Amino acid sequence: MLRLSTSITPCLVLFIGILALSSCKDERDDFTSGSFYPDIEEPGDTSTTVEEGCWDASISIRKAESFNALFTRYGGGWTGGDATYSIPLPDGRQLWLFGDTFLGIVNANRSRPPSGLINNSFVVQDGNVLATFYSGSAGNASAFVKPQEAGWWYWPGHGVSRGDTLEVVMFGLRNEGGGAWGFVYTSIDIARFSLPDLSLLSIERKVLDPTVNYGACVMEDDGFYYLYGAEKEGLRKYLHLARVPVAEGLAGQWSYYDGSAWVGEPEKSARLFADVSEQFSVFRHEGRYYLLTQHHILGSEIYMYRAEAPFGPFNGKKLLYCTPQAGGNIFTYNAFAHTQFLNEGELLLSYNVNSFEFADVFANADNYRPYFVWVKGWE
């Protein structure tokens, strides 16, 4: 995810102990209003089909109108954010994880009053109802999860839920270079929460000063959690892979794929694929593994690759979609696949919209939010 501002984020100077973290579920977010929140549409409805585009001829695209409407918010909790990870919960609800987040009011014309961001929020979807989790109160909010270290903040990675426990990869960061792009990774931590209430149980540090953001994607397969990450070198990003037995949880003993075997030394981890985005999706479907990634230099193109093993090689490049919002100051990034919604061959994708001009996200709240599409023919 991309940091918009460091000067107006109040949570950067507000830190409390991890285990003393208080949270707030904003009940004012529990409302529906007219056509903003229609029922989730069923795959097969062609009323929102996009007829033409840059994508491969085998691909058909439908705008996911109900998801787009659900995240068109006007107040009472989350009104904008990036990342947009999703984790299905055991009771049927969906958990959405966001990085830098706007709360508060959005005007009828979609502008928002000047306000600060909080660095992360959790949003629980129960049908067409969203509940936003953060720390503090509606008038004095801060990030839902915060590191103990002064000057650090967390952005969420991916995670897993099992039984009565949720585990989420949290990336520690700090700003070293100044400005919107001066952030560096400081740690990879595993946060554990109780379900169904999302009370924080513990945070365990796995990696200090990481060079690979393991946990940008987590995939469960054959008794292991596979933690995919990206190593940045200049303008390029390289895919790496670690894994841990499911029985141990995400905080267990990681091993790393060195190109031919699993080893204990992270420095031996192999570069498996070039030019992934900072965040991406890897998943298994009908015996094959799929890598979904957006253009790694903030391009509008979203690609799919396939492999016969979790570690690749990933090939069979297919162009799935080109985001229509990109242009001028507006850019899009970090597409994800939400496979729990897969139905009749249609795969739900999300991507984030942002602007190089911070004023744009106040002029129009739709300049900082996720958008969703259904994709058919992606295999």
TORPAVO-946917 format. One record per residue (C-alpha): residue number from 1; x, y, z. Coordinates in steps of 0.001 Angstrom, whole numbers, plus 524288, in hexadecimal, padded with zeros to 5 digits. Layout:
N
@resi NUM c1 X c2 Y c3 Z
...
***
This chain:
379
@resi 1 c1 80000 c2 80000 c3 80000
@resi 2 c1 80424 c2 80DF0 c3 7FE41
@resi 3 c1 80543 c2 81822 c3 808B3
@resi 4 c1 7FE6B c2 824DC c3 80577
@resi 5 c1 8038B c2 82DED c3 80FCB
@resi 6 c1 80BBA c2 82E0D c3 81C04
@resi 7 c1 8088D c2 83BAC c3 8208D
@resi 8 c1 7FA1B c2 839E1 c3 82369
@resi 9 c1 7F966 c2 82C3C c3 8290F
@resi 10 c1 7F6A9 c2 82E0D c3 8378A
@resi 11 c1 7F940 c2 81FBF c3 83A8B
@resi 12 c1 807C1 c2 8217C c3 837AC
@resi 13 c1 80958 c2 8288E c3 84489
@resi 14 c1 7FFB3 c2 820B1 c3 84C83
@resi 15 c1 804F3 c2 8138F c3 85146
@resi 16 c1 8003A c2 80AD1 c3 85C19
@resi 17 c1 8047B c2 7FD76 c3 860B9
@resi 18 c1 800B4 c2 7F25E c3 857D3
@resi 19 c1 7F92A c2 7EA6B c3 8619E
@resi 20 c1 7F275 c2 7F688 c3 86706
@resi 21 c1 7ED13 c2 7F9BE c3 859AC
@resi 22 c1 7DEF8 c2 7FE3D c3 85A4D
@resi 23 c1 7D604 c2 7FD0D c3 84EA1
@resi 24 c1 7C97B c2 802D4 c3 849CA
@resi 25 c1 7BF5F c2 7FCBA c3 840F5
@resi 26 c1 7B7F4 c2 8083A c3 83B79
@resi 27 c1 7A9B0 c2 80431 c3 83C39
@resi 28 c1 7A5EB c2 80FFA c3 83412
@resi 29 c1 7ABBC c2 80881 c3 828BA
@resi 30 c1 7A116 c2 7FE50 c3 82A3C
@resi 31 c1 79743 c2 80424 c3 820E4
@resi 32 c1 79251 c2 8029A c3 81327
@resi 33 c1 78D16 c2 80D94 c3 80AF3
@resi 34 c1 7855A c2 80C78 c3 7FE84
@resi 35 c1 78C9F c2 8084A c3 7F262
@resi 36 c1 79A1F c2 809EC c3 7F86C
@resi 37 c1 79988 c2 7FC2C c3 7FDEE
@resi 38 c1 79273 c2 7F2C9 c3 7F4D3
@resi 39 c1 792DB c2 7E421 c3 7F69C
@resi 40 c1 79F21 c2 7DD6B c3 7F1B5
@resi 41 c1 79CE2 c2 7DA73 c3 7E357
@resi 42 c1 79DA9 c2 7CCA2 c3 7DE8E
@resi 43 c1 7A778 c2 7C8C1 c3 7D40F
@resi 44 c1 7A0E0 c2 7C7AF c3 7C6E9
@resi 45 c1 79A17 c2 7D4DD c3 7C741
@resi 46 c1 79F5B c2 7DBA1 c3 7BB0E
@resi 47 c1 79984 c2 7E8FC c3 7BDA5
@resi 48 c1 7A6D2 c2 7EE55 c3 7C1C4
@resi 49 c1 7AF0F c2 7E797 c3 7B764
@resi 50 c1 7BA33 c2 7EFF1 c3 7B218
@resi 51 c1 7BA14 c2 7EDC7 c3 7A36D
@resi 52 c1 7C7BA c2 7F215 c3 79F62
@resi 53 c1 7D509 c2 7F3A9 c3 7A586
@resi 54 c1 7E387 c2 7F0D5 c3 7A4DC
@resi 55 c1 7E25C c2 7E331 c3 7AA75
@resi 56 c1 7E427 c2 7D62F c3 7A3A1
@resi 57 c1 7D92B c2 7D1D6 c3 79A94
@resi 58 c1 7D5E3 c2 7C646 c3 7A364
@resi 59 c1 7D2B0 c2 7CF6B c3 7AEBC
@resi 60 c1 7C55B c2 7D51F c3 7B1D2
@resi 61 c1 7C3C2 c2 7DFC6 c3 7BC0E
@resi 62 c1 7B841 c2 7E411 c3 7C45C
@resi 63 c1 7B8A4 c2 7EF45 c3 7CDE7
@resi 64 c1 7B5CF c2 7EA05 c3 7DB89
@resi 65 c1 7AB77 c2 7F446 c3 7DDEF
@resi 66 c1 7A723 c2 7EF92 c3 7EB4F
@resi 67 c1 7B4F2 c2 7EF50 c3 7F0ED
@resi 68 c1 7B7D3 c2 7FCA1 c3 7EAF6
@resi 69 c1 7AB67 c2 801DD c3 7F10D
@resi 70 c1 7AE20 c2 7FB83 c3 7FE2C
@resi 71 c1 7BB23 c2 802CE c3 7FF13
@resi 72 c1 7B553 c2 80FBA c3 7FAAF
@resi 73 c1 7B3F9 c2 814EA c3 80890
@resi 74 c1 7AEE5 c2 821CA c3 80DC2
@resi 75 c1 7B1DD c2 820D0 c3 81C3B
@resi 76 c1 7B17B c2 818E7 c3 828A6
@resi 77 c1 7BE65 c2 8119F c3 827D6
@resi 78 c1 7C702 c2 80E66 c3 81C29
@resi 79 c1 7C59A c2 817B6 c3 8109A
@resi 80 c1 7D229 c2 814F7 c3 80927
@resi 81 c1 7DE88 c2 80CE2 c3 809BE
@resi 82 c1 7E7EC c2 8044D c3 80257
@resi 83 c1 7ED1B c2 7F64F c3 802FD
@resi 84 c1 7DF9D c2 7EFAA c3 802F5
@resi 85 c1 7E3C7 c2 7E238 c3 80781
@resi 86 c1 7D871 c2 7D90C c3 80A49
@resi 87 c1 7D7CA c2 7CD64 c3 81377
@resi 88 c1 7CB95 c2 7C4E2 c3 814B1
@resi 89 c1 7C827 c2 7C2A7 c3 822F8
@resi 90 c1 7C332 c2 7B596 c3 8281E
@resi 91 c1 7B599 c2 7BAF9 c3 82B1B
@resi 92 c1 7B34D c2 7BF79 c3 81D19
@resi 93 c1 7B70B c2 7CDB6 c3 81EB4
@resi 94 c1 7C1D0 c2 7D3FC c3 8168A
@resi 95 c1 7CD35 c2 7DB92 c3 81C45
@resi 96 c1 7D30F c2 7E693 c3 8140B
@resi 97 c1 7E078 c2 7EBE1 c3 817E8
@resi 98 c1 7E45F c2 7F9BA c3 8143F
@resi 99 c1 7F0AA c2 801D9 c3 8156F
@resi 100 c1 7EFD4 c2 810A7 c3 81669
@resi 101 c1 7E17B c2 81338 c3 8191C
@resi 102 c1 7D819 c2 81E9F c3 8190E
@resi 103 c1 7CD00 c2 81EED c3 822F1
@resi 104 c1 7C286 c2 82934 c3 8249F
@resi 105 c1 7B934 c2 83009 c3 81B83
@resi 106 c1 7B8E3 c2 8307C c3 80CAB
@resi 107 c1 7B043 c2 83B11 c3 806DB
@resi 108 c1 7A535 c2 83849 c3 7FD68
@resi 109 c1 7ADC8 c2 83CC3 c3 7F1FE
@resi 110 c1 7B837 c2 832C5 c3 7F654
@resi 111 c1 7C192 c2 83D16 c3 7FB9E
@resi 112 c1 7C6BA c2 83B85 c3 80966
@resi 113 c1 7CAB6 c2 84587 c3 813B2
@resi 114 c1 7D960 c2 84683 c3 81631
@resi 115 c1 7DD03 c2 83C1A c3 82023
@resi 116 c1 7E7E8 c2 832F4 c3 823F5
@resi 117 c1 7E9D6 c2 824BB c3 820BA
@resi 118 c1 7EB72 c2 8194A c3 829DF
@resi 119 c1 7F578 c2 80F34 c3 825A4
@resi 120 c1 7ECD6 c2 80329 c3 825B5
@resi 121 c1 7DEF9 c2 7FEAF c3 827E9
@resi 122 c1 7D794 c2 7F1CE c3 827C5
@resi 123 c1 7CA00 c2 7F17F c3 821B2
@resi 124 c1 7C0B0 c2 7E61D c3 823DA
@resi 125 c1 7B650 c2 7E39D c3 81998
@resi 126 c1 7AA17 c2 7DC99 c3 81E20
@resi 127 c1 7A155 c2 7DBE6 c3 8123C
@resi 128 c1 79FD3 c2 7E9F1 c3 80DC7
@resi 129 c1 7A3D3 c2 7EFA7 c3 81AF0
@resi 130 c1 7B1A1 c2 7F488 c3 81DBD
@resi 131 c1 7B755 c2 7F68B c3 82B4C
@resi 132 c1 7C435 c2 7FDFB c3 82C98
@resi 133 c1 7CE4F c2 7FA81 c3 836F0
@resi 134 c1 7D83E c2 8049B c3 83B74
@resi 135 c1 7DDF2 c2 809C0 c3 84831
@resi 136 c1 7D8D9 c2 8151F c3 85002
@resi 137 c1 7CBE9 c2 81BDA c3 84D73
@resi 138 c1 7C556 c2 82115 c3 84148
@resi 139 c1 7CA2C c2 82EC9 c3 84459
@resi 140 c1 7D7CB c2 82A96 c3 84863
@resi 141 c1 7DAD5 c2 81E91 c3 8404A
@resi 142 c1 7E7BA c2 817B0 c3 83DFC
@resi 143 c1 7EC49 c2 80B31 c3 83774
@resi 144 c1 7E60C c2 7FE7A c3 83BBF
@resi 145 c1 7F361 c2 7F817 c3 83DBF
@resi 146 c1 7FFB4 c2 7FFA2 c3 8417E
@resi 147 c1 80DE2 c2 7FBDF c3 8442D
@resi 148 c1 8143F c2 7FF2A c3 85116
@resi 149 c1 81F8F c2 80647 c3 84A84
@resi 150 c1 81E6F c2 81513 c3 8498B
@resi 151 c1 81E75 c2 819D6 c3 83B7C
@resi 152 c1 819ED c2 80CC8 c3 835E7
@resi 153 c1 80CB7 c2 80906 c3 8307F
@resi 154 c1 8063F c2 7FCC8 c3 82B38
@resi 155 c1 800A5 c2 7F9E2 c3 81DF2
@resi 156 c1 7F9A1 c2 7ECC7 c3 81D01
@resi 157 c1 7FDD2 c2 7E175 c3 814BA
@resi 158 c1 7F5B9 c2 7D561 c3 81254
@resi 159 c1 7F10A c2 7CBCD c3 81C9F
@resi 160 c1 7E940 c2 7BF9F c3 81FED
@resi 161 c1 7DDF9 c2 7BBF9 c3 828C2
@resi 162 c1 7DC42 c2 7AECA c3 82F14
@resi 163 c1 7D2BD c2 7AB0D c3 839BB
@resi 164 c1 7D244 c2 7B5C8 c3 843E4
@resi 165 c1 7DEE4 c2 7BC8E c3 83FB2
@resi 166 c1 7E2BB c2 7C640 c3 8352A
@resi 167 c1 7F114 c2 7C835 c3 83193
@resi 168 c1 7F53F c2 7D400 c3 8298D
@resi 169 c1 8029F c2 7D7B9 c3 82459
@resi 170 c1 80583 c2 7E5BF c3 82860
@resi 171 c1 81074 c2 7ED4B c3 821C3
@resi 172 c1 817A7 c2 7F6E6 c3 82A69
@resi 173 c1 81C26 c2 80337 c3 8236D
@resi 174 c1 82287 c2 81043 c3 82605
@resi 175 c1 82544 c2 81C22 c3 81D95
@resi 176 c1 833B1 c2 81E54 c3 81AE3
@resi 177 c1 833F7 c2 825CF c3 80E1B
@resi 178 c1 82943 c2 82FB2 c3 810E8
@resi 179 c1 81D67 c2 8324B c3 80887
@resi 180 c1 81370 c2 828A4 c3 803A9
@resi 181 c1 81D47 c2 81EA7 c3 7FE81
@resi 182 c1 8277E c2 81E7D c3 8094E
@resi 183 c1 8226C c2 812B0 c3 810B5
@resi 184 c1 82A7A c2 80674 c3 8138E
@resi 185 c1 826C5 c2 7F94E c3 81965
@resi 186 c1 82B18 c2 7F799 c3 82778
@resi 187 c1 82528 c2 7EA7C c3 82B25
@resi 188 c1 81BF9 c2 7DF6F c3 827E3
@resi 189 c1 81350 c2 7DC6B c3 83386
@resi 190 c1 80848 c2 7D2A1 c3 8357B
@resi 191 c1 7FC46 c2 7D7D6 c3 83C85
@resi 192 c1 7F29A c2 7CE25 c3 84265
@resi 193 c1 7E471 c2 7D19B c3 8451C
@resi 194 c1 7D944 c2 7CA34 c3 84B68
@resi 195 c1 7CD30 c2 7C762 c3 8436E
@resi 196 c1 7C2AB c2 7CB6E c3 841D4
@resi 197 c1 7C573 c2 7D81B c3 84949
@resi 198 c1 7D2F3 c2 7DBA0 c3 8436E
@resi 199 c1 7D924 c2 7DE11 c3 850BA
@resi 200 c1 7E7E9 c2 7DED9 c3 84FB7
@resi 201 c1 7EE8D c2 7D34D c3 85660
@resi 202 c1 7FCE9 c2 7D517 c3 85315
@resi 203 c1 806E4 c2 7DA4B c3 8497B
@resi 204 c1 8133A c2 7D29D c3 84685
@resi 205 c1 81EBC c2 7D7F5 c3 83EED
@resi 206 c1 82386 c2 7CEDF c3 83430
@resi 207 c1 82D14 c2 7D72A c3 82C4B
@resi 208 c1 83467 c2 7E3B6 c3 82F4F
@resi 209 c1 83823 c2 7ECCA c3 82407
@resi 210 c1 8330D c2 7E397 c3 81976
@resi 211 c1 8379A c2 7E43A c3 80B65
@resi 212 c1 82BD3 c2 7DC1F c3 806F7
@resi 213 c1 81DFC c2 7DF14 c3 80B63
@resi 214 c1 81A22 c2 7D100 c3 80E31
@resi 215 c1 80B93 c2 7D071 c3 810AC
@resi 216 c1 807A9 c2 7D983 c3 805A2
@resi 217 c1 7FFF3 c2 7CD63 c3 801FF
@resi 218 c1 7FD07 c2 7C15C c3 80A48
@resi 219 c1 7F7FE c2 7B4D9 c3 80407
@resi 220 c1 7F457 c2 7A85F c3 80B31
@resi 221 c1 7F799 c2 79BDC c3 803D9
@resi 222 c1 7FAB3 c2 78DCA c3 80785
@resi 223 c1 7FCD0 c2 79049 c3 81608
@resi 224 c1 804EC c2 79CAE c3 81484
@resi 225 c1 802E6 c2 7AB3F c3 8145D
@resi 226 c1 80AC0 c2 7B0D1 c3 80906
@resi 227 c1 80F26 c2 7BEDF c3 80B57
@resi 228 c1 81266 c2 7C60E c3 7FED8
@resi 229 c1 819D2 c2 7D2D8 c3 7FECC
@resi 230 c1 82096 c2 7DC8B c3 7F5EE
@resi 231 c1 82EC5 c2 7E0DB c3 7F652
@resi 232 c1 830D4 c2 7EE75 c3 7F0DA
@resi 233 c1 83CE7 c2 7F1E7 c3 7E8D7
@resi 234 c1 83BF6 c2 7FEE4 c3 7E1E5
@resi 235 c1 82F62 c2 7FEED c3 7DA07
@resi 236 c1 82E96 c2 7F016 c3 7D9DF
@resi 237 c1 82840 c2 7E70A c3 7E3DB
@resi 238 c1 82B36 c2 7D889 c3 7E4F7
@resi 239 c1 82246 c2 7CDF1 c3 7EA4A
@resi 240 c1 8271E c2 7C5FB c3 7F5EF
@resi 241 c1 820BC c2 7BB1C c3 7FDB6
@resi 242 c1 820E5 c2 7B60C c3 80BB6
@resi 243 c1 8182C c2 7ABFC c3 8121B
@resi 244 c1 8142D c2 7A734 c3 81F90
@resi 245 c1 80C27 c2 79B61 c3 823EE
@resi 246 c1 7FDDB c2 79EB8 c3 825FE
@resi 247 c1 7FE7D c2 797EF c3 8332B
@resi 248 c1 80880 c2 7A206 c3 837C7
@resi 249 c1 80133 c2 7AE08 c3 832ED
@resi 250 c1 80742 c2 7B99C c3 82BF5
@resi 251 c1 8106F c2 7BC3B c3 83754
@resi 252 c1 81678 c2 7AEA8 c3 83678
@resi 253 c1 823AC c2 7AAF2 c3 830C7
@resi 254 c1 824D2 c2 7B017 c3 822E2
@resi 255 c1 82CB1 c2 7A981 c3 8183B
@resi 256 c1 83068 c2 7AFB2 c3 80B45
@resi 257 c1 83075 c2 7AAA4 c3 7FD67
@resi 258 c1 83E34 c2 7AB9C c3 7F7A5
@resi 259 c1 83A89 c2 7A777 c3 7E9DE
@resi 260 c1 83B12 c2 798E2 c3 7EC3D
@resi 261 c1 838BA c2 7962D c3 7FAB4
@resi 262 c1 83365 c2 79C05 c3 8074D
@resi 263 c1 83E18 c2 7A181 c3 8101B
@resi 264 c1 83ED5 c2 7A87F c3 81D15
@resi 265 c1 84747 c2 7B3DE c3 818B7
@resi 266 c1 83F71 c2 7BF77 c3 81355
@resi 267 c1 84B59 c2 7C4B9 c3 80C19
@resi 268 c1 84AB8 c2 7B8A5 c3 8034C
@resi 269 c1 83CF9 c2 7BB94 c3 7FEBA
@resi 270 c1 83C42 c2 7BB7D c3 7EFDA
@resi 271 c1 83683 c2 7C599 c3 7E6C2
@resi 272 c1 82B43 c2 7BE20 c3 7E09D
@resi 273 c1 82537 c2 7C85E c3 7D7C9
@resi 274 c1 8288F c2 7D636 c3 7D388
@resi 275 c1 81FF2 c2 7E238 c3 7D348
@resi 276 c1 81526 c2 7DF34 c3 7DCF0
@resi 277 c1 80E66 c2 7EAB3 c3 7E352
@resi 278 c1 81065 c2 7EDF5 c3 7F1AB
@resi 279 c1 8044C c2 7E607 c3 7F4E5
@resi 280 c1 7FDED c2 7DB6A c3 7ECC9
@resi 281 c1 7F680 c2 7CE8D c3 7EDAA
@resi 282 c1 7FA78 c2 7C058 c3 7EC4B
@resi 283 c1 7F012 c2 7B5C9 c3 7ED4E
@resi 284 c1 7ED31 c2 7A7C4 c3 7E982
@resi 285 c1 7E1D5 c2 7A3F0 c3 7E0D2
@resi 286 c1 7DF03 c2 7965A c3 7DB75
@resi 287 c1 7ECF4 c2 79197 c3 7DD8B
@resi 288 c1 7F3D9 c2 79D6F c3 7D7C4
@resi 289 c1 7F9DD c2 7A946 c3 7DE22
@resi 290 c1 7F719 c2 7B70A c3 7D975
@resi 291 c1 7FE6F c2 7C3C8 c3 7DB66
@resi 292 c1 7F6D9 c2 7D06D c3 7D9CE
@resi 293 c1 7FEDE c2 7DCE5 c3 7D964
@resi 294 c1 7FD16 c2 7EABA c3 7D4BE
@resi 295 c1 80786 c2 7F1A2 c3 7CCB0
@resi 296 c1 812C4 c2 7F3AB c3 7D635
@resi 297 c1 814FD c2 8021F c3 7D304
@resi 298 c1 80729 c2 806EC c3 7D5B4
@resi 299 c1 8024E c2 802E1 c3 7C850
@resi 300 c1 7F3F5 c2 80061 c3 7C5A9
@resi 301 c1 7F5D0 c2 7F268 c3 7C0B9
@resi 302 c1 7F205 c2 7E6B1 c3 7C920
@resi 303 c1 7F814 c2 7D9A2 c3 7C53E
@resi 304 c1 7F615 c2 7CB5A c3 7C887
@resi 305 c1 8006B c2 7C089 c3 7C801
@resi 306 c1 7FF38 c2 7B20F c3 7CB14
@resi 307 c1 807F9 c2 7A756 c3 7D061
@resi 308 c1 807AB c2 79905 c3 7D42E
@resi 309 c1 80DD7 c2 79B2E c3 7E19D
@resi 310 c1 80CF6 c2 7A59E c3 7EC34
@resi 311 c1 81ABB c2 7AA5C c3 7E8D6
@resi 312 c1 81874 c2 7AAE5 c3 7DA28
@resi 313 c1 81D7A c2 7AC9C c3 7D020
@resi 314 c1 8127E c2 7B625 c3 7CD18
@resi 315 c1 80FE6 c2 7B7E1 c3 7BEAB
@resi 316 c1 8049B c2 7B8A4 c3 7B501
@resi 317 c1 80373 c2 7C759 c3 7B68C
@resi 318 c1 7F595 c2 7CC34 c3 7B470
@resi 319 c1 7F0E3 c2 7DA58 c3 7B4CF
@resi 320 c1 7E45B c2 7DA7C c3 7BCCE
@resi 321 c1 7E0C0 c2 7E8D7 c3 7BDF6
@resi 322 c1 7E540 c2 7F6DC c3 7BC66
@resi 323 c1 7E050 c2 8000A c3 7C6DB
@resi 324 c1 7D89F c2 80B52 c3 7C0C8
@resi 325 c1 7DB1D c2 81517 c3 7CBC8
@resi 326 c1 7E9CB c2 8164A c3 7C94D
@resi 327 c1 7EE21 c2 822E4 c3 7C2CF
@resi 328 c1 7F320 c2 83066 c3 7C64F
@resi 329 c1 7F572 c2 830E7 c3 7D4FE
@resi 330 c1 7ED53 c2 824B9 c3 7D752
@resi 331 c1 7F405 c2 81780 c3 7D800
@resi 332 c1 7EFC9 c2 809AE c3 7DB85
@resi 333 c1 7F76C c2 7FEDF c3 7E231
@resi 334 c1 7F7EE c2 7F1FD c3 7E9A8
@resi 335 c1 7ED13 c2 7E9D6 c3 7E3BA
@resi 336 c1 7E81A c2 7DE3C c3 7EBAC
@resi 337 c1 7E025 c2 7D21D c3 7E8C6
@resi 338 c1 7D553 c2 7CEE6 c3 7F288
@resi 339 c1 7D3B6 c2 7C06E c3 7EFE7
@resi 340 c1 7C975 c2 7BDD6 c3 7FA66
@resi 341 c1 7BFA1 c2 7C473 c3 7F143
@resi 342 c1 7C330 c2 7BC1D c3 7E56D
@resi 343 c1 7B6AE c2 7B75F c3 7DF02
@resi 344 c1 7B3B6 c2 7B179 c3 7D1B7
@resi 345 c1 7C132 c2 7B509 c3 7CCC4
@resi 346 c1 7C0AC c2 7C362 c3 7D096
@resi 347 c1 7CBBE c2 7C861 c3 7D924
@resi 348 c1 7CA45 c2 7D4BA c3 7E14A
@resi 349 c1 7D5B3 c2 7DE41 c3 7E01F
@resi 350 c1 7D83B c2 7EAD1 c3 7E779
@resi 351 c1 7E214 c2 7F5A2 c3 7E531
@resi 352 c1 7E526 c2 80265 c3 7EBFE
@resi 353 c1 7E3A4 c2 81040 c3 7E6D0
@resi 354 c1 7EC33 c2 81B67 c3 7EBAD
@resi 355 c1 7F1A7 c2 8287D c3 7E74F
@resi 356 c1 7FF02 c2 82ED3 c3 7E6B5
@resi 357 c1 7F825 c2 83B5A c3 7EB26
@resi 358 c1 7F349 c2 839D9 c3 7F91A
@resi 359 c1 7E8CD c2 84438 c3 7F702
@resi 360 c1 7E224 c2 83B13 c3 7ED5D
@resi 361 c1 7DE2F c2 8318D c3 7F80F
@resi 362 c1 7D6D8 c2 83C84 c3 7FEF1
@resi 363 c1 7D0C3 c2 841E7 c3 7F290
@resi 364 c1 7CB4A c2 8346A c3 7EF6D
@resi 365 c1 7CB23 c2 82904 c3 7F8EF
@resi 366 c1 7CAB3 c2 81FBC c3 7ED4B
@resi 367 c1 7D8DA c2 82363 c3 7EA95
@resi 368 c1 7DCF9 c2 81B54 c3 7F669
@resi 369 c1 7D5DC c2 80E72 c3 7F777
@resi 370 c1 7D4ED c2 800B3 c3 7F19C
@resi 371 c1 7CD64 c2 7FD15 c3 7E557
@resi 372 c1 7C8BF c2 7EF77 c3 7E19C
@resi 373 c1 7C671 c2 7E7D3 c3 7D51D
@resi 374 c1 7C236 c2 7D9FC c3 7D1B1
@resi 375 c1 7CB3E c2 7D2F6 c3 7C83A
@resi 376 c1 7C7A7 c2 7C710 c3 7C032
@resi 377 c1 7D131 c2 7BF70 c3 7B7D4
@resi 378 c1 7DC9B c2 7C1F8 c3 7C10C
@resi 379 c1 7E0D3 c2 7B3B3 c3 7C181
***
